[in-house]
Amino acid sequence: MASIKEVMAEVTSWLRSATELGISLILAFVILDVLFPGAIGVVNNIGVIVGQFSEPGLVGLIALLLFLLLFKKQQ
């Protein structure tokens, strides 16, 4: 029987792999959207998401920076 630490390590590994796959897919879609404008609309969606973070002003910008800092620390 696996210990809790082993199970958590396995789940963390799966989540990390899924996240890396998601980031790779987003990057591929951005490249496709740049090469064929309007085909997928990923660039517009990313703009909307960044805009939502910056709408509340400084608080949203700080939240975005903290998110990026935590994401970079995980890698």
N, C-alpha and C positions, 0 to 999 in steps of 0.2 A: 504494500500500500504506500502510495506516494505521500510525502509530507506536504504540509501547507506551503512551505517555501518552494518546493519543487513545482507544485501546481501553479503558484503565482509566477514563478520564473517562466514556465511554459506559456501561460496566458499572456504575460508581458511580451514574450518573444513573438507570439502570434499577432498581438496588437501592433508591435513595432513593424512587422512585415506588412501588415495591412496598411499601415500609415505610409510606409515607403512606397508601396504599390500605388496608393492614392496620389501621392505627390508626383510620382513618375507619370501617371495618367494625366494629371492636371498639366504638367509641363508639356507633354505630347500634344494635348488639346490646345494649349496656348500657341505652340509652334504652328499647328495646323490652322489656327484662327488667324495668325499673322500672315501665313502664306496664302490662305484663302479667306479674305475678310468676310465676316458675317456668316460663315458656314456653320460655326458651332455656337458662337456668342460667349465664349468663355471670358474673353478680355472684358466685355461689357459687364458680365457678372462679377468679376474680380473688382472692377471699378465701383460697382454698387456696394459691395461688401466693405471696401476701404472707405467709401463715402459714409457708410453707416457708422463706422468707428470714429470718423472725424466730425460727424454732426454734433455730438455733445460738446465739442470743443476740446479743451485740454484733457479732460477726464477720459474721453474716448481715445485720444492719442496715447495717453499713458497706458491705458488698457491694452492697446495694440502693441506697444513697445514691450510691455510685460509678457504678453503672449509670445512674441517673437523671441524674447530672452529665454523664456522657459523652454520653447521649442528647440532653440539652438543648444541649450544645456543638455537636453535629452540625447542629442546626436553625439 
